[in-house]
Amino acid sequence: MNHKELAELIFPNVKSVEYYENMYPKRNLKEGAYVTRYAPSPTGYLHIGGLLNTVIERKVTKQTGGVFFLRIEDTDQKREIEGATTAMINSLKDFGVEFDEGMTDDNNWKGEYGPYKQSLRKEIYQAYAKSLIEQKMAYPCFCTADDLAEIREKQEAAKLRTGYYGVWAKCRDLGLDEMEKRIKAGVPYIIRLKSPGREDRKIKHHDVIKGNVDFPENDQDVVIIKSDGLPTYHFAHAVDDHLMGTNLVIRGDEWLSSIPLHLQLFQVLGFKAPKYAHIAPIMKNDNGGKRKLSKRKDPEAAASYYKEEGIPPEAVDEYLLNIANSNFEQWRRANKFASIDEFDFQLNKMGVSGALFDMVKLLDISKIVISKYDAQKVYDESIKWAEEFDKDLKKLLEKDKEYTLKVLGIERGNEKPRKDIAKWSDVRYNIEYMYDEEFLAKDIEYEFQKINDIDELKQIVKLYVEKYFDIDDDKQTWFDKMKDLAEEMGYAREVKLFKAEPEKYKAHVGDVSTVIRIALTGRTNTPDMHEIMQVLGKESVEKRLQRFIQKVK
Ligand code: GLU
């Protein structure tokens, strides 16, 4: 028996490598265009790090006029969950991540390089494995789990590197006839690479993010086809990314140490290797140390968390770009209203070590993103969120749509829009006091600041309703009247007057207007009070102020 016959015995019914090379022709790309892929296993869980990966991949391909595709890596069939691919695609779509090619749901795909799901490509991997066997670069291995355990024990006892390599690779030199005999006898086997590498030699790799890195060559005879006939991740990576024309692999840096093996596989298979960019994981402060954001411990590790909280995907994407390129923030300051698509993202400016996740920062970004929305958009997005997560809020928003739009429109669309909403789950708190039915029905615990004498408080509010309040006042008149009110009650009409001679006044106009604000809304902090009064209307303002006078204690 020769190697060709051995290959034929193992894979009798597969097509030739040439067949697939012709079936998937080289892509016609313009100079500098990147073809990248997102290649998750179908667990149905989208980690924020995975989202970062896709946001970057999308950006890089868009910027270079390339192709971004989705490949499902399901060769580990135990992990498959029905519907998981569709769920993953939908979550990504929520964040604006869409693919040019690849799976479109659990079973269908678009694009000329499919199937884009590894379990459907079994014969393709086998064709390449067959060709490697023919060329004496792969072989069947009959070692059982016990054999492998024994090898490991011996290696450990002798304080040697563990693994299936060199003299330890028992089946490497088995002899063709012996192989044939065992196969024909039905002894189970897998296919291993016959590694041409040597541990005492180094390879140089230039990573787009990590820069130059050296590694010892791979000398392990790794498994390429498992006993179920499916490939291992490593082998499928090489075959797929070759046939699918990937020229830039962007992935988590847990794969960096596999580089010697991956480059070796590309070389042995006669493929041109892609460029690699290995992204550091997103980190979190924990007990004085740093650790990776964890699926198990941190709810914010899941992309679904942001949807549940009602943080707009746009804000999350923007935050991720912030993590990815430190010059993003500066760009944003100079281009306040530009779409993030206009930002010139640079893969090689990504940090070598992992960025710290900062929720406060994300929420700040989100506040700014939402502050740019008009009332209608805030309304629509809040309803969409409330529909799923807060039915009562939905009712409140829909009860009087016109009125709600006015409430949401307070301090919006101007130079310095309100920034009190970071997520849709904040909306209720920020608008509920504007509805008489809610507000007047509630027993309010007023919290006072500087002025807290009950009689004084009542008197300020009383004087305001009786003498100064007029719903038709424009903002300036309204404000002047607030000053008059302050003066009449013995407070400084300007803050600076108070600062110059504090002993002369009880406090200043700001403290007086805070009293009115509290009486009106129950809050010390609200958007512009004049606008609030305009939206509430005369009757509601009077009712609120009167109630305060009667009820405050
Ligand atoms: N399926 C691998 C994973 O789950 C993909 C790694 C890669 O992008 O090459 O991480």
Boltz pocket constraint, residues with backbone or C-beta under 6 A from the ligand:
constraints:
  - pocket:
      binder: B
      contacts: [[A, 37], [A, 38], [A, 39], [A, 40], [A, 41], [A, 73], [A, 237], [A, 249], [A, 250], [A, 251], [A, 252], [A, 255]]
      max_distance: 6.0
